[in-house]
Amino acid sequence: MKPVSRRPLLAATAASLFMPAIARAQGGRAIRFVVPFAPGGLTDVITRLIAQNMSESLGQTIVVENRPGGNAIIASEAVARAPADGLTVLVGGTAGLPLNAMMRPNLPFRLQDFAPVALLFDGPLSLTVNAELPPRDIASFVAYAKTQPDPLRYATNGTGSVSHLFGIMMADAMGIRLTDVAYRGNAPSTTDLLSGIIEISVEAPTITIEHVRAGKLRILGLSYDERAPLLPEIPTFKEAGFPALVTSFWTALLVPARTPVAEIARLNAAANKAMESEAVRNRLAGDALRAISGPPSLLDEQMQRDQAQWGRIISERKITLE
């Protein structure tokens, strides 16, 4: 867990002193968390747990509203255009915000239309292969890939997705050839991985974990900077000599720009409390996700890392999306 500095703690404490006054000024209106995914998915389930915890801290109802579609553009635009009163909050992530901003010139919003509230959690990407392939670790995978007459195939969620970009990053770092194969959803790509139609997955490890435990697939490495408690036996790419492959996907809370600082401070304080709760942390750890708490500036720092890391690939490959 990333530590909370003294200054944000003092700000959060000060904000907590007038939380009831703010709630009264808003007439007891509910806060709306806008999720860019359909109900029932991992992000939706975790968001509801966090929202429940934050609602108790704030003494204010939080309603989760699902607005899927458009690669998170629909939900993001709705929040960007909402009143800047702290009552409409975007549950944003890597693909929906920085990647969209870097690849889509005609977005109906800009990153500057949002103010960060809290970076909530992040998760690693995994190098997962069919268990019938000979590689049993990252080094043997690199050696195996270099001997193949054709590039190995890896599943993605489409051009410009995190999985697509990470595959490019991995091929560059390892000096191997890979071919991306786009799928509409994780179920069909996992089916093809199990049948050997494709050889590799670079998605979140929990997507394939049940098949890994059944011995049908094998995880060779994770993109975290440290081993995940859920998978302590799996080394990181950094351990294997590929520090350039340290990366993650993340989820955060954002509000419309020009939202009052006091509103952001009280939401940040409630989010930090939620991310430090045992129930939330255990739920995240069970999906190989890592809880994060700290000031809103942590999200700004994460966006800057994304710009440097993903932006280089996007620029070099001239990847654009409509």
RODO-2510 file (C-alpha; in nm, 4 decimals, decimal comma):
residues 322
     n   res          X          Y          Z
     1     m     0,0000     0,0000     0,0000
     2     k     0,1289     0,3455    -0,0851
     3     p     0,1602     0,5605     0,2285
     4     v    -0,0482     0,8711     0,2851
     5     s     0,1643     1,1780     0,3493
     6     r     0,0965     1,4024     0,6509
     7     r    -0,0276     1,6963     0,4421
     8     p    -0,3140     1,5052     0,2708
     9     l    -0,4054     1,3527     0,6050
    10     l    -0,4362     1,6963     0,7613
    11     a    -0,6445     1,8172     0,4667
    12     a    -0,8662     1,5110     0,4892
    13     t    -0,9093     1,5579     0,8642
    14     a    -1,0017     1,9211     0,8192
    15     a    -1,2506     1,8281     0,5496
    16     s    -1,4108     1,5689     0,7771
    17     l    -1,4968     1,8413     1,0294
    18     f    -1,7428     2,0020     0,7927
    19     m    -1,8707     1,6958     0,6062
    20     p    -2,2127     1,7124     0,7742
    21     a    -2,2441     2,0822     0,6856
    22     i    -2,1657     2,0082     0,3214
    23     a    -2,4172     1,7244     0,3146
    24     r    -2,6845     1,9557     0,4541
    25     a    -2,5970     2,2223     0,1988
    26     q    -2,6525     1,9660    -0,0744
    27     g    -2,9925     1,8881     0,0684
    28     g    -2,8968     1,5275     0,1411
    29     r    -2,8777     1,4501    -0,2298
    30     a    -2,7156     1,1225    -0,3305
    31     i    -2,3712     1,1025    -0,4854
    32     r    -2,3664     0,9268    -0,8227
    33     f    -2,0776     0,6941    -0,9132
    34     v    -2,0790     0,6504    -1,2917
    35     v    -1,9255     0,3168    -1,3984
    36     p    -1,8393     0,2704    -1,7688
    37     f    -1,9107    -0,1043    -1,7573
    38     a    -2,2172    -0,3256    -1,7387
    39     p    -2,3422    -0,4518    -1,3998
    40     g    -2,1883    -0,7685    -1,2597
    41     g    -1,8325    -0,7257    -1,3872
    42     l    -1,5293    -0,7062    -1,1609
    43     t    -1,5034    -0,3257    -1,1653
    44     d    -1,8754    -0,2903    -1,0969
    45     v    -1,8691    -0,5348    -0,8052
    46     i    -1,5656    -0,3726    -0,6424
    47     t    -1,7045    -0,0238    -0,7013
    48     r    -2,0228    -0,1147    -0,5156
    49     l    -1,8225    -0,2417    -0,2184
    50     i    -1,6142     0,0775    -0,2105
    51     a    -1,9262     0,2936    -0,2533
    52     q    -2,0963     0,1243     0,0406
    53     n    -1,7942     0,1874     0,2611
    54     m    -1,7633     0,5506     0,1485
    55     s    -2,1350     0,6094     0,1972
    56     e    -2,1052     0,5094     0,5616
    57     s    -1,8077     0,7438     0,6112
    58     l    -1,9754     1,0379     0,4388
    59     g    -2,3202     0,9874     0,5890
    60     q    -2,4546     1,0260     0,2377
    61     t    -2,6134     0,7846    -0,0099
    62     i    -2,4013     0,6756    -0,3064
    63     v    -2,5820     0,5380    -0,6105
    64     v    -2,3858     0,3349    -0,8658
    65     e    -2,4971     0,4081    -1,2217
    66     n    -2,3768     0,1819    -1,5035
    67     r    -2,3237     0,3570    -1,8370
    68     p    -2,1361     0,1099    -2,0593
    69     g    -2,0448     0,1636    -2,4214
    70     g    -1,8111     0,3575    -2,6434
    71     n    -1,4952     0,2302    -2,4731
    72     a    -1,5894     0,4312    -2,1592
    73     i    -1,6499     0,7478    -2,3628
    74     i    -2,0229     0,7623    -2,2830
    75     a    -1,9677     0,7531    -1,9070
    76     s    -1,6703     0,9875    -1,9184
    77     e    -1,8528     1,2489    -2,1234
    78     a    -2,1531     1,2346    -1,8893
    79     v    -1,9329     1,3167    -1,5902
    80     a    -1,7287     1,5794    -1,7744
    81     r    -2,0533     1,7676    -1,8534
    82     a    -2,2077     1,7240    -1,5060
    83     p    -2,2290     2,0075    -1,2496
    84     a    -1,9033     2,0511    -1,0578
    85     d    -2,0647     1,9987    -0,7173
    86     g    -1,9067     1,6728    -0,6012
    87     l    -2,2259     1,4744    -0,6595
    88     t    -2,1210     1,3092    -0,9883
    89     v    -1,8094     1,0910    -0,9796
    90     l    -1,6470     0,8948    -1,2615
    91     v    -1,5043     0,5501    -1,1908
    92     g    -1,2315     0,5836    -1,4530
    93     g    -0,9461     0,3640    -1,5653
    94     t    -0,6415     0,3270    -1,7867
    95     a    -0,8163     0,2558    -2,1154
    96     g    -1,1034     0,4991    -2,0704
    97     l    -0,8953     0,8051    -1,9852
    98     p    -0,5230     0,8277    -2,0742
    99     l    -0,5325     0,5760    -2,3600
   100     n    -0,8432     0,7300    -2,5136
   101     a    -0,6886     1,0751    -2,4820
   102     m    -0,3673     0,9645    -2,6540
   103     m    -0,5291     0,7766    -2,9435
   104     r    -0,8633     0,9447    -3,0152
   105     p    -0,8322     1,2984    -3,1590
   106     n    -1,2089     1,3550    -3,1635
   107     l    -1,2997     1,2794    -2,8029
   108     p    -1,5978     1,4814    -2,6708
   109     f    -1,3953     1,5599    -2,3568
   110     r    -1,0380     1,6309    -2,2469
   111     l    -0,8427     1,5016    -1,9498
   112     q    -0,8436     1,8606    -1,8269
   113     d    -1,2204     1,8328    -1,7889
   114     f    -1,1655     1,6150    -1,4795
   115     a    -1,0158     1,6656    -1,1362
   116     p    -0,8605     1,3638    -0,9604
   117     v    -1,0157     1,2421    -0,6362
   118     a    -0,8367     0,9170    -0,5562
   119     l    -0,6370     0,6400    -0,7177
   120     l    -0,8155     0,3330    -0,5782
   121     f    -0,6365     0,0204    -0,6937
   122     d    -0,4224    -0,1270    -0,9676
   123     g    -0,3596    -0,4706    -1,1117
   124     p    -0,0868    -0,6533    -1,3048
   125     l    -0,0839    -0,8007    -1,6519
   126     s     0,0341    -1,1584    -1,6877
   127     l     0,2182    -1,3609    -1,9479
   128     t     0,0038    -1,6745    -1,9670
   129     v     0,0669    -1,9614    -2,2094
   130     n    -0,0936    -2,2899    -2,3004
   131     a     0,0516    -2,5531    -2,0644
   132     e     0,1389    -2,7775    -2,3600
   133     l     0,4031    -2,5292    -2,4730
   134     p     0,7548    -2,6072    -2,3465
   135     p     0,8388    -2,2764    -2,1696
   136     r     0,8151    -2,2913    -1,7918
   137     d     0,9613    -1,9513    -1,7104
   138     i     1,0242    -1,6157    -1,8774
   139     a     1,3779    -1,6989    -1,9922
   140     s     1,2716    -2,0205    -2,1636
   141     f     0,9735    -1,8396    -2,3172
   142     v     1,2040    -1,5821    -2,4772
   143     a     1,4304    -1,8570    -2,6091
   144     y     1,1329    -2,0536    -2,7425
   145     a     0,9773    -1,7519    -2,9138
   146     k     1,3055    -1,6735    -3,0907
   147     t     1,3190    -2,0228    -3,2430
   148     q     0,9684    -2,0147    -3,3920
   149     p     0,9389    -1,9617    -3,7683
   150     d     0,6194    -1,7594    -3,7213
   151     p     0,5350    -1,4975    -3,4573
   152     l     0,3509    -1,6292    -3,1535
   153     r    -0,0105    -1,5116    -3,1321
   154     y    -0,1505    -1,3255    -2,8336
   155     a    -0,5067    -1,2243    -2,7482
   156     t    -0,6108    -0,8606    -2,7183
   157     n    -0,9282    -0,6630    -2,6594
   158     g    -0,8649    -0,4790    -2,9856
   159     t    -0,6286    -0,2202    -3,1285
   160     g    -0,5160     0,0294    -2,8675
   161     s    -0,6298    -0,1797    -2,5710
   162     v    -0,3992    -0,2281    -2,2735
   163     s    -0,3387    -0,5889    -2,3776
   164     h    -0,2522    -0,4855    -2,7338
   165     l    -0,0044    -0,2213    -2,6181
   166     f     0,1515    -0,4457    -2,3554
   167     g     0,2102    -0,7163    -2,6162
   168     i     0,4017    -0,4639    -2,8268
   169     m     0,5963    -0,3512    -2,5206
   170     m     0,6791    -0,7115    -2,4314
   171     a     0,7942    -0,8006    -2,7840
   172     d     1,0192    -0,4938    -2,7953
   173     a     1,1725    -0,5606    -2,4542
   174     m     1,2323    -0,9310    -2,5199
   175     g     1,3423    -0,8973    -2,8810
   176     i     1,0803    -1,1415    -3,0062
   177     r     0,8008    -1,1380    -3,2637
   178     l     0,4353    -1,1474    -3,1598
   179     t     0,1104    -1,1135    -3,3555
   180     d    -0,1992    -0,9665    -3,1899
   181     v    -0,5378    -1,1321    -3,2373
   182     a    -0,8388    -0,9213    -3,1383
   183     y    -1,1347    -1,0745    -2,9523
   184     r    -1,4663    -0,9406    -2,8330
   185     g    -1,4443    -1,0510    -2,4735
   186     n    -1,2253    -1,2706    -2,2577
   187     a    -1,4349    -1,5876    -2,2869
   188     p    -1,3626    -1,6547    -2,6576
   189     s    -0,9946    -1,5651    -2,6250
   190     t    -0,9542    -1,8003    -2,3270
   191     t    -1,1268    -2,0770    -2,5245
   192     d    -0,8805    -2,0294    -2,8095
   193     l    -0,5869    -2,0174    -2,5678
   194     l    -0,6972    -2,3489    -2,4168
   195     s    -0,7363    -2,5081    -2,7597
   196     g    -0,4012    -2,3839    -2,8871
   197     i    -0,5383    -2,1557    -3,1589
   198     i    -0,3394    -1,8787    -2,9902
   199     e    -0,0394    -1,9302    -2,7663
   200     i    -0,0399    -1,6340    -2,5288
   201     s    -0,2611    -1,4166    -2,3108
   202     v    -0,1382    -1,0891    -2,1570
   203     e    -0,4516    -1,0016    -1,9609
   204     a    -0,5117    -0,9778    -1,5868
   205     p    -0,4194    -1,3108    -1,4228
   206     t    -0,7637    -1,3655    -1,2699
   207     i    -0,9106    -1,4071    -1,6189
   208     t    -0,7283    -1,7383    -1,6599
   209     i    -0,6507    -1,8369    -1,2992
   210     e    -0,9000    -2,1266    -1,2780
   211     h    -0,7438    -2,2900    -1,5855
   212     v    -0,3958    -2,2269    -1,4457
   213     r    -0,4914    -2,4064    -1,1250
   214     a    -0,6352    -2,6895    -1,3336
   215     g    -0,2985    -2,7283    -1,5076
   216     k    -0,4237    -2,6298    -1,8536
   217     l    -0,2532    -2,2912    -1,8671
   218     r     0,0675    -2,1587    -1,7151
   219     i     0,1451    -1,8064    -1,5885
   220     l     0,5106    -1,7236    -1,6467
   221     g     0,5344    -1,3673    -1,5191
   222     l     0,3547    -1,0598    -1,3842
   223     s     0,4007    -0,6917    -1,4648
   224     y     0,3950    -0,5703    -1,1035
   225     d     0,7097    -0,4300    -0,9403
   226     e     0,6628    -0,6909    -0,6657
   227     r     0,5085    -1,0360    -0,6410
   228     a     0,1328    -1,0529    -0,5947
   229     p     0,0194    -1,2102    -0,2648
   230     l    -0,2406    -1,4158    -0,4527
   231     l     0,0334    -1,5657    -0,6739
   232     p     0,3522    -1,5604    -0,4639
   233     e     0,5129    -1,8308    -0,6777
   234     i     0,4922    -1,6228    -0,9969
   235     p     0,7974    -1,4006    -1,0603
   236     t     0,7784    -1,0509    -1,1991
   237     f     0,9218    -0,9450    -1,5339
   238     k     1,1516    -0,7163    -1,3356
   239     e     1,2979    -1,0175    -1,1535
   240     a     1,3580    -1,1826    -1,4896
   241     g     1,5583    -0,8858    -1,6143
   242     f     1,2887    -0,6822    -1,7909
   243     p     1,2322    -0,3698    -1,5760
   244     a     1,0733    -0,1916    -1,8750
   245     l     0,7766    -0,4285    -1,8355
   246     v     0,6783    -0,2984    -1,4910
   247     t     0,3283    -0,1605    -1,5467
   248     s    -0,0318    -0,1981    -1,4338
   249     f    -0,3888    -0,1070    -1,5145
   250     w    -0,5711     0,1072    -1,2599
   251     t    -0,9081     0,2354    -1,1418
   252     a    -0,9685     0,5776    -0,9875
   253     l    -1,2329     0,8319    -0,8896
   254     l    -1,2592     1,1636    -1,0741
   255     v    -1,5009     1,4569    -1,0679
   256     p    -1,5690     1,7406    -1,3124
   257     a    -1,3018     2,0095    -1,3206
   258     r    -1,3712     2,3123    -1,0997
   259     t    -1,5276     2,0934    -0,8302
   260     p    -1,4571     2,2712    -0,4982
   261     v    -1,1400     2,1603    -0,3215
   262     a    -1,3365     2,0890    -0,0025
   263     e    -1,5604     1,8450    -0,1899
   264     i    -1,2599     1,6670    -0,3396
   265     a    -1,0922     1,6503     0,0025
   266     r    -1,3896     1,4865     0,1736
   267     l    -1,4344     1,2345    -0,1087
   268     n    -1,0616     1,1570    -0,0988
   269     a    -1,0735     1,1037     0,2787
   270     a    -1,3669     0,8627     0,2445
   271     a    -1,1971     0,6786    -0,0436
   272     n    -0,8766     0,6374     0,1571
   273     k    -1,0724     0,4985     0,4492
   274     a    -1,2462     0,2517     0,2174
   275     m    -0,9196     0,1360     0,0605
   276     e    -0,7713     0,0768     0,4045
   277     s    -1,0668    -0,1333     0,5233
   278     e    -1,0109    -0,5050     0,5659
   279     a    -1,3178    -0,5997     0,3602
   280     v    -1,2086    -0,3973     0,0560
   281     r    -0,8425    -0,4976     0,0767
   282     n    -0,9283    -0,8683     0,1070
   283     r    -1,1668    -0,8456    -0,1893
   284     l    -0,9001    -0,6827    -0,4023
   285     a    -0,6249    -0,9230    -0,2970
   286     g    -0,8471    -1,2142    -0,3982
   287     d    -0,8344    -1,0826    -0,7547
   288     a    -0,4602    -1,0035    -0,7512
   289     l    -0,5387    -0,6325    -0,7236
   290     r    -0,3575    -0,3854    -0,4980
   291     a    -0,5339    -0,1264    -0,2823
   292     i    -0,3933     0,2276    -0,2962
   293     s    -0,4557     0,5202    -0,0656
   294     g    -0,3173     0,8712    -0,0768
   295     p    -0,3785     1,2235    -0,2057
   296     p    -0,5452     1,3048    -0,5386
   297     s    -0,2019     1,3868    -0,6823
   298     l    -0,1224     1,0143    -0,6976
   299     l    -0,3567     0,9927    -0,9945
   300     d    -0,1807     1,2817    -1,1686
   301     e     0,1499     1,0999    -1,1198
   302     q     0,0010     0,7791    -1,2598
   303     m    -0,1267     0,9641    -1,5677
   304     q     0,2221     1,1031    -1,6254
   305     r     0,3700     0,7523    -1,6109
   306     d     0,1066     0,6343    -1,8571
   307     q     0,1932     0,9179    -2,0930
   308     a     0,5600     0,8214    -2,0850
   309     q     0,5095     0,4451    -2,1094
   310     w     0,2050     0,3886    -2,3282
   311     g     0,2511     0,7171    -2,5125
   312     r     0,5876     0,6089    -2,6498
   313     i     0,4371     0,2977    -2,8087
   314     i     0,1353     0,4849    -2,9427
   315     s     0,3584     0,7496    -3,0955
   316     e     0,6125     0,5105    -3,2446
   317     r     0,3443     0,2860    -3,3969
   318     k     0,1228     0,5809    -3,4945
   319     i    -0,1829     0,4158    -3,3370
   320     t    -0,5015     0,6195    -3,3714
   321     l    -0,8658     0,5332    -3,3162
   322     e    -1,1851     0,6965    -3,4365
***
